[in-house]
Amino acid sequence: MKFVLIGPILDFDLLEIFVKWIKEINPFLVYVEYDIYNWKLPEPSLGKTMELIEKLSKSTLVIKNYQTCMVRGLG
């Protein structure tokens, strides 16, 4: 079984290619979290993150870090 951690999630371009790469790995789980240490890293917008999660959720289980996602409104 494979697991992908996207954390801290950094801003990205080429959403479809990013999703394709992750799908090629074929993980049973993808875990997404923002910068939990507040290092001021370049993070994607809420909309971009939600679109990524939505696309990945069609092919695998996606878990969001509850604490950081609540602060950013991803609930």
PDB file as gemmi writes it, atoms N, CA and C in Angstrom:
CRYST1    1.000    1.000    1.000  90.00  90.00  90.00 P 1                      
ATOM      1  N   MET A   1       0.833  -1.187   0.000  1.00  0.00           N  
ATOM      2  CA  MET A   1       0.000   0.000   0.000  1.00  0.00           C  
ATOM      3  C   MET A   1       0.874   1.246   0.000  1.00  0.00           C  
ATOM      4  N   LYS A   2       0.377   2.261  -0.683  1.00  0.00           N  
ATOM      5  CA  LYS A   2       1.113   3.517  -0.781  1.00  0.00           C  
ATOM      6  C   LYS A   2       0.302   4.643  -0.153  1.00  0.00           C  
ATOM      7  N   PHE A   3       1.033   5.615   0.366  1.00  0.00           N  
ATOM      8  CA  PHE A   3       0.461   6.767   1.062  1.00  0.00           C  
ATOM      9  C   PHE A   3       1.202   8.001   0.571  1.00  0.00           C  
ATOM     10  N   VAL A   4       0.483   9.075   0.268  1.00  0.00           N  
ATOM     11  CA  VAL A   4       1.111  10.327  -0.155  1.00  0.00           C  
ATOM     12  C   VAL A   4       0.771  11.407   0.868  1.00  0.00           C  
ATOM     13  N   LEU A   5       1.809  12.093   1.327  1.00  0.00           N  
ATOM     14  CA  LEU A   5       1.644  13.226   2.241  1.00  0.00           C  
ATOM     15  C   LEU A   5       1.951  14.497   1.468  1.00  0.00           C  
ATOM     16  N   ILE A   6       0.983  15.391   1.418  1.00  0.00           N  
ATOM     17  CA  ILE A   6       1.204  16.708   0.823  1.00  0.00           C  
ATOM     18  C   ILE A   6       1.181  17.681   1.989  1.00  0.00           C  
ATOM     19  N   GLY A   7       2.342  17.888   2.573  1.00  0.00           N  
ATOM     20  CA  GLY A   7       2.392  18.729   3.739  1.00  0.00           C  
ATOM     21  C   GLY A   7       3.815  19.117   4.100  1.00  0.00           C  
ATOM     22  N   PRO A   8       4.028  20.368   4.269  1.00  0.00           N  
ATOM     23  CA  PRO A   8       3.015  21.397   4.079  1.00  0.00           C  
ATOM     24  C   PRO A   8       2.736  21.586   2.588  1.00  0.00           C  
ATOM     25  N   ILE A   9       1.474  21.786   2.271  1.00  0.00           N  
ATOM     26  CA  ILE A   9       1.104  22.009   0.878  1.00  0.00           C  
ATOM     27  C   ILE A   9       1.657  23.355   0.445  1.00  0.00           C  
ATOM     28  N   LEU A  10       2.327  23.368  -0.690  1.00  0.00           N  
ATOM     29  CA  LEU A  10       2.886  24.594  -1.243  1.00  0.00           C  
ATOM     30  C   LEU A  10       2.088  24.978  -2.476  1.00  0.00           C  
ATOM     31  N   ASP A  11       2.103  26.248  -2.801  1.00  0.00           N  
ATOM     32  CA  ASP A  11       1.381  26.700  -3.983  1.00  0.00           C  
ATOM     33  C   ASP A  11       1.915  25.956  -5.198  1.00  0.00           C  
ATOM     34  N   PHE A  12       1.034  25.655  -6.122  1.00  0.00           N  
ATOM     35  CA  PHE A  12       1.403  24.870  -7.294  1.00  0.00           C  
ATOM     36  C   PHE A  12       0.672  25.387  -8.522  1.00  0.00           C  
ATOM     37  N   ASP A  13       1.251  25.090  -9.665  1.00  0.00           N  
ATOM     38  CA  ASP A  13       0.619  25.346 -10.951  1.00  0.00           C  
ATOM     39  C   ASP A  13       0.353  23.980 -11.575  1.00  0.00           C  
ATOM     40  N   LEU A  14      -0.317  23.966 -12.680  1.00  0.00           N  
ATOM     41  CA  LEU A  14      -0.523  22.728 -13.430  1.00  0.00           C  
ATOM     42  C   LEU A  14      -1.266  21.682 -12.600  1.00  0.00           C  
ATOM     43  N   LEU A  15      -2.436  22.047 -12.115  1.00  0.00           N  
ATOM     44  CA  LEU A  15      -3.243  21.174 -11.262  1.00  0.00           C  
ATOM     45  C   LEU A  15      -3.444  19.795 -11.876  1.00  0.00           C  
ATOM     46  N   GLU A  16      -3.799  19.745 -13.150  1.00  0.00           N  
ATOM     47  CA  GLU A  16      -4.092  18.459 -13.786  1.00  0.00           C  
ATOM     48  C   GLU A  16      -2.865  17.550 -13.801  1.00  0.00           C  
ATOM     49  N   ILE A  17      -1.692  18.113 -14.015  1.00  0.00           N  
ATOM     50  CA  ILE A  17      -0.465  17.307 -14.012  1.00  0.00           C  
ATOM     51  C   ILE A  17      -0.168  16.815 -12.600  1.00  0.00           C  
ATOM     52  N   PHE A  18      -0.341  17.678 -11.609  1.00  0.00           N  
ATOM     53  CA  PHE A  18      -0.116  17.285 -10.205  1.00  0.00           C  
ATOM     54  C   PHE A  18      -1.040  16.126  -9.830  1.00  0.00           C  
ATOM     55  N   VAL A  19      -2.314  16.238 -10.194  1.00  0.00           N  
ATOM     56  CA  VAL A  19      -3.284  15.174  -9.911  1.00  0.00           C  
ATOM     57  C   VAL A  19      -2.884  13.893 -10.647  1.00  0.00           C  
ATOM     58  N   LYS A  20      -2.477  14.028 -11.899  1.00  0.00           N  
ATOM     59  CA  LYS A  20      -2.062  12.855 -12.696  1.00  0.00           C  
ATOM     60  C   LYS A  20      -0.892  12.135 -12.029  1.00  0.00           C  
ATOM     61  N   TRP A  21       0.096  12.880 -11.567  1.00  0.00           N  
ATOM     62  CA  TRP A  21       1.260  12.271 -10.917  1.00  0.00           C  
ATOM     63  C   TRP A  21       0.837  11.487  -9.672  1.00  0.00           C  
ATOM     64  N   ILE A  22      -0.028  12.088  -8.888  1.00  0.00           N  
ATOM     65  CA  ILE A  22      -0.465  11.410  -7.665  1.00  0.00           C  
ATOM     66  C   ILE A  22      -1.271  10.163  -8.017  1.00  0.00           C  
ATOM     67  N   LYS A  23      -2.131  10.249  -9.015  1.00  0.00           N  
ATOM     68  CA  LYS A  23      -2.910   9.080  -9.435  1.00  0.00           C  
ATOM     69  C   LYS A  23      -2.003   7.961  -9.945  1.00  0.00           C  
ATOM     70  N   GLU A  24      -0.916   8.324 -10.615  1.00  0.00           N  
ATOM     71  CA  GLU A  24       0.031   7.319 -11.113  1.00  0.00           C  
ATOM     72  C   GLU A  24       0.701   6.562  -9.965  1.00  0.00           C  
ATOM     73  N   ILE A  25       0.873   7.228  -8.843  1.00  0.00           N  
ATOM     74  CA  ILE A  25       1.429   6.557  -7.661  1.00  0.00           C  
ATOM     75  C   ILE A  25       0.429   5.541  -7.130  1.00  0.00           C  
ATOM     76  N   ASN A  26      -0.860   5.829  -7.338  1.00  0.00           N  
ATOM     77  CA  ASN A  26      -1.959   4.956  -6.919  1.00  0.00           C  
ATOM     78  C   ASN A  26      -1.970   4.715  -5.402  1.00  0.00           C  
ATOM     79  N   PRO A  27      -1.985   5.803  -4.615  1.00  0.00           N  
ATOM     80  CA  PRO A  27      -1.985   5.627  -3.165  1.00  0.00           C  
ATOM     81  C   PRO A  27      -3.372   5.239  -2.654  1.00  0.00           C  
ATOM     82  N   PHE A  28      -3.393   4.541  -1.538  1.00  0.00           N  
ATOM     83  CA  PHE A  28      -4.681   4.244  -0.903  1.00  0.00           C  
ATOM     84  C   PHE A  28      -5.161   5.456  -0.108  1.00  0.00           C  
ATOM     85  N   LEU A  29      -4.242   6.392   0.181  1.00  0.00           N  
ATOM     86  CA  LEU A  29      -4.557   7.546   1.017  1.00  0.00           C  
ATOM     87  C   LEU A  29      -3.668   8.729   0.634  1.00  0.00           C  
ATOM     88  N   VAL A  30      -4.263   9.917   0.611  1.00  0.00           N  
ATOM     89  CA  VAL A  30      -3.514  11.160   0.452  1.00  0.00           C  
ATOM     90  C   VAL A  30      -3.863  12.041   1.641  1.00  0.00           C  
ATOM     91  N   TYR A  31      -2.846  12.550   2.310  1.00  0.00           N  
ATOM     92  CA  TYR A  31      -3.023  13.406   3.493  1.00  0.00           C  
ATOM     93  C   TYR A  31      -2.580  14.808   3.117  1.00  0.00           C  
ATOM     94  N   VAL A  32      -3.448  15.783   3.323  1.00  0.00           N  
ATOM     95  CA  VAL A  32      -3.159  17.171   2.953  1.00  0.00           C  
ATOM     96  C   VAL A  32      -3.154  18.029   4.205  1.00  0.00           C  
ATOM     97  N   GLU A  33      -2.088  18.810   4.359  1.00  0.00           N  
ATOM     98  CA  GLU A  33      -2.048  19.753   5.481  1.00  0.00           C  
ATOM     99  C   GLU A  33      -1.320  21.014   5.066  1.00  0.00           C  
ATOM    100  N   TYR A  34      -1.704  22.096   5.701  1.00  0.00           N  
ATOM    101  CA  TYR A  34      -1.039  23.374   5.480  1.00  0.00           C  
ATOM    102  C   TYR A  34       0.187  23.476   6.384  1.00  0.00           C  
ATOM    103  N   ASP A  35       0.852  24.603   6.324  1.00  0.00           N  
ATOM    104  CA  ASP A  35       2.068  24.900   7.095  1.00  0.00           C  
ATOM    105  C   ASP A  35       1.731  24.967   8.587  1.00  0.00           C  
ATOM    106  N   ILE A  36       1.911  23.853   9.295  1.00  0.00           N  
ATOM    107  CA  ILE A  36       1.522  23.789  10.706  1.00  0.00           C  
ATOM    108  C   ILE A  36       2.484  24.535  11.630  1.00  0.00           C  
ATOM    109  N   TYR A  37       3.672  24.871  11.123  1.00  0.00           N  
ATOM    110  CA  TYR A  37       4.646  25.572  11.961  1.00  0.00           C  
ATOM    111  C   TYR A  37       4.697  27.068  11.666  1.00  0.00           C  
ATOM    112  N   ASN A  38       3.780  27.541  10.799  1.00  0.00           N  
ATOM    113  CA  ASN A  38       3.687  28.964  10.472  1.00  0.00           C  
ATOM    114  C   ASN A  38       5.015  29.533   9.979  1.00  0.00           C  
ATOM    115  N   TRP A  39       5.644  28.803   9.043  1.00  0.00           N  
ATOM    116  CA  TRP A  39       6.918  29.238   8.468  1.00  0.00           C  
ATOM    117  C   TRP A  39       6.725  30.241   7.340  1.00  0.00           C  
ATOM    118  N   LYS A  40       5.484  30.630   7.098  1.00  0.00           N  
ATOM    119  CA  LYS A  40       5.165  31.615   6.049  1.00  0.00           C  
ATOM    120  C   LYS A  40       5.537  31.098   4.651  1.00  0.00           C  
ATOM    121  N   LEU A  41       5.305  29.817   4.423  1.00  0.00           N  
ATOM    122  CA  LEU A  41       5.568  29.220   3.122  1.00  0.00           C  
ATOM    123  C   LEU A  41       4.481  29.644   2.134  1.00  0.00           C  
ATOM    124  N   PRO A  42       4.809  29.662   0.842  1.00  0.00           N  
ATOM    125  CA  PRO A  42       3.805  30.054  -0.155  1.00  0.00           C  
ATOM    126  C   PRO A  42       2.747  28.958  -0.314  1.00  0.00           C  
ATOM    127  N   GLU A  43       1.557  29.215   0.184  1.00  0.00           N  
ATOM    128  CA  GLU A  43       0.481  28.221   0.165  1.00  0.00           C  
ATOM    129  C   GLU A  43      -0.506  28.533  -0.952  1.00  0.00           C  
ATOM    130  N   PRO A  44      -1.176  27.511  -1.461  1.00  0.00           N  
ATOM    131  CA  PRO A  44      -2.200  27.748  -2.475  1.00  0.00           C  
ATOM    132  C   PRO A  44      -3.437  28.394  -1.853  1.00  0.00           C  
ATOM    133  N   SER A  45      -4.251  28.976  -2.694  1.00  0.00           N  
ATOM    134  CA  SER A  45      -5.498  29.546  -2.216  1.00  0.00           C  
ATOM    135  C   SER A  45      -6.416  28.427  -1.733  1.00  0.00           C  
ATOM    136  N   LEU A  46      -7.406  28.794  -0.947  1.00  0.00           N  
ATOM    137  CA  LEU A  46      -8.383  27.829  -0.462  1.00  0.00           C  
ATOM    138  C   LEU A  46      -9.075  27.127  -1.636  1.00  0.00           C  
ATOM    139  N   GLY A  47      -9.434  27.899  -2.655  1.00  0.00           N  
ATOM    140  CA  GLY A  47     -10.103  27.328  -3.821  1.00  0.00           C  
ATOM    141  C   GLY A  47      -9.250  26.311  -4.554  1.00  0.00           C  
ATOM    142  N   LYS A  48      -7.981  26.616  -4.695  1.00  0.00           N  
ATOM    143  CA  LYS A  48      -7.059  25.702  -5.372  1.00  0.00           C  
ATOM    144  C   LYS A  48      -6.899  24.404  -4.585  1.00  0.00           C  
ATOM    145  N   THR A  49      -6.786  24.527  -3.270  1.00  0.00           N  
ATOM    146  CA  THR A  49      -6.658  23.341  -2.419  1.00  0.00           C  
ATOM    147  C   THR A  49      -7.923  22.494  -2.477  1.00  0.00           C  
ATOM    148  N   MET A  50      -9.073  23.149  -2.430  1.00  0.00           N  
ATOM    149  CA  MET A  50     -10.340  22.415  -2.495  1.00  0.00           C  
ATOM    150  C   MET A  50     -10.487  21.696  -3.831  1.00  0.00           C  
ATOM    151  N   GLU A  51     -10.060  22.326  -4.910  1.00  0.00           N  
ATOM    152  CA  GLU A  51     -10.128  21.690  -6.227  1.00  0.00           C  
ATOM    153  C   GLU A  51      -9.218  20.461  -6.270  1.00  0.00           C  
ATOM    154  N   LEU A  52      -8.021  20.583  -5.706  1.00  0.00           N  
ATOM    155  CA  LEU A  52      -7.108  19.437  -5.640  1.00  0.00           C  
ATOM    156  C   LEU A  52      -7.744  18.301  -4.844  1.00  0.00           C  
ATOM    157  N   ILE A  53      -8.285  18.608  -3.675  1.00  0.00           N  
ATOM    158  CA  ILE A  53      -8.902  17.587  -2.829  1.00  0.00           C  
ATOM    159  C   ILE A  53     -10.086  16.942  -3.547  1.00  0.00           C  
ATOM    160  N   GLU A  54     -10.883  17.744  -4.218  1.00  0.00           N  
ATOM    161  CA  GLU A  54     -12.042  17.212  -4.941  1.00  0.00           C  
ATOM    162  C   GLU A  54     -11.614  16.240  -6.039  1.00  0.00           C  
ATOM    163  N   LYS A  55     -10.604  16.610  -6.806  1.00  0.00           N  
ATOM    164  CA  LYS A  55     -10.134  15.754  -7.896  1.00  0.00           C  
ATOM    165  C   LYS A  55      -9.509  14.466  -7.356  1.00  0.00           C  
ATOM    166  N   LEU A  56      -8.722  14.570  -6.303  1.00  0.00           N  
ATOM    167  CA  LEU A  56      -8.087  13.377  -5.732  1.00  0.00           C  
ATOM    168  C   LEU A  56      -9.114  12.465  -5.068  1.00  0.00           C  
ATOM    169  N   SER A  57     -10.149  13.051  -4.496  1.00  0.00           N  
ATOM    170  CA  SER A  57     -11.172  12.262  -3.794  1.00  0.00           C  
ATOM    171  C   SER A  57     -11.928  11.319  -4.731  1.00  0.00           C  
ATOM    172  N   LYS A  58     -11.864  11.577  -6.015  1.00  0.00           N  
ATOM    173  CA  LYS A  58     -12.530  10.705  -6.980  1.00  0.00           C  
ATOM    174  C   LYS A  58     -11.815   9.366  -7.138  1.00  0.00           C  
ATOM    175  N   SER A  59     -10.543   9.312  -6.748  1.00  0.00           N  
ATOM    176  CA  SER A  59      -9.788   8.077  -6.956  1.00  0.00           C  
ATOM    177  C   SER A  59      -9.141   7.516  -5.695  1.00  0.00           C  
ATOM    178  N   THR A  60      -9.158   8.257  -4.591  1.00  0.00           N  
ATOM    179  CA  THR A  60      -8.529   7.770  -3.363  1.00  0.00           C  
ATOM    180  C   THR A  60      -9.127   8.481  -2.151  1.00  0.00           C  
ATOM    181  N   LEU A  61      -8.824   7.979  -0.993  1.00  0.00           N  
ATOM    182  CA  LEU A  61      -9.243   8.604   0.253  1.00  0.00           C  
ATOM    183  C   LEU A  61      -8.332   9.797   0.513  1.00  0.00           C  
ATOM    184  N   VAL A  62      -8.918  10.953   0.806  1.00  0.00           N  
ATOM    185  CA  VAL A  62      -8.140  12.155   1.111  1.00  0.00           C  
ATOM    186  C   VAL A  62      -8.483  12.601   2.520  1.00  0.00           C  
ATOM    187  N   ILE A  63      -7.462  12.786   3.337  1.00  0.00           N  
ATOM    188  CA  ILE A  63      -7.640  13.268   4.709  1.00  0.00           C  
ATOM    189  C   ILE A  63      -6.983  14.631   4.811  1.00  0.00           C  
ATOM    190  N   LYS A  64      -7.713  15.581   5.395  1.00  0.00           N  
ATOM    191  CA  LYS A  64      -7.183  16.921   5.617  1.00  0.00           C  
ATOM    192  C   LYS A  64      -6.783  17.035   7.080  1.00  0.00           C  
ATOM    193  N   ASN A  65      -5.665  17.684   7.351  1.00  0.00           N  
ATOM    194  CA  ASN A  65      -5.274  17.944   8.732  1.00  0.00           C  
ATOM    195  C   ASN A  65      -6.331  18.839   9.346  1.00  0.00           C  
ATOM    196  N   TYR A  66      -7.052  18.327  10.308  1.00  0.00           N  
ATOM    197  CA  TYR A  66      -8.195  19.029  10.885  1.00  0.00           C  
ATOM    198  C   TYR A  66      -7.816  20.390  11.443  1.00  0.00           C  
ATOM    199  N   GLN A  67      -6.763  20.461  12.215  1.00  0.00           N  
ATOM    200  CA  GLN A  67      -6.403  21.709  12.885  1.00  0.00           C  
ATOM    201  C   GLN A  67      -6.086  22.814  11.886  1.00  0.00           C  
ATOM    202  N   THR A  68      -5.201  22.552  10.944  1.00  0.00           N  
ATOM    203  CA  THR A  68      -4.821  23.609  10.021  1.00  0.00           C  
ATOM    204  C   THR A  68      -5.911  23.897   9.013  1.00  0.00           C  
ATOM    205  N   CYS A  69      -6.679  22.915   8.624  1.00  0.00           N  
ATOM    206  CA  CYS A  69      -7.736  23.145   7.645  1.00  0.00           C  
ATOM    207  C   CYS A  69      -8.886  23.936   8.253  1.00  0.00           C  
ATOM    208  N   MET A  70      -9.177  23.739   9.510  1.00  0.00           N  
ATOM    209  CA  MET A  70     -10.244  24.518  10.158  1.00  0.00           C  
ATOM    210  C   MET A  70      -9.881  25.989  10.188  1.00  0.00           C  
ATOM    211  N   VAL A  71      -8.625  26.297  10.473  1.00  0.00           N  
ATOM    212  CA  VAL A  71      -8.179  27.687  10.533  1.00  0.00           C  
ATOM    213  C   VAL A  71      -8.344  28.346   9.162  1.00  0.00           C  
ATOM    214  N   ARG A  72      -8.116  27.573   8.105  1.00  0.00           N  
ATOM    215  CA  ARG A  72      -8.198  28.115   6.752  1.00  0.00           C  
ATOM    216  C   ARG A  72      -9.562  27.907   6.109  1.00  0.00           C  
ATOM    217  N   GLY A  73     -10.512  27.368   6.849  1.00  0.00           N  
ATOM    218  CA  GLY A  73     -11.867  27.243   6.342  1.00  0.00           C  
ATOM    219  C   GLY A  73     -12.139  26.014   5.497  1.00  0.00           C  
ATOM    220  N   LEU A  74     -11.290  24.986   5.604  1.00  0.00           N  
ATOM    221  CA  LEU A  74     -11.492  23.762   4.833  1.00  0.00           C  
ATOM    222  C   LEU A  74     -12.367  22.751   5.556  1.00  0.00           C  
ATOM    223  N   GLY A  75     -12.637  23.007   6.835  1.00  0.00           N  
ATOM    224  CA  GLY A  75     -13.481  22.161   7.661  1.00  0.00           C  
ATOM    225  C   GLY A  75     -13.540  20.803   7.232  1.00  0.00           C  
TER     226      GLY A  75                                                      
END                                                                             
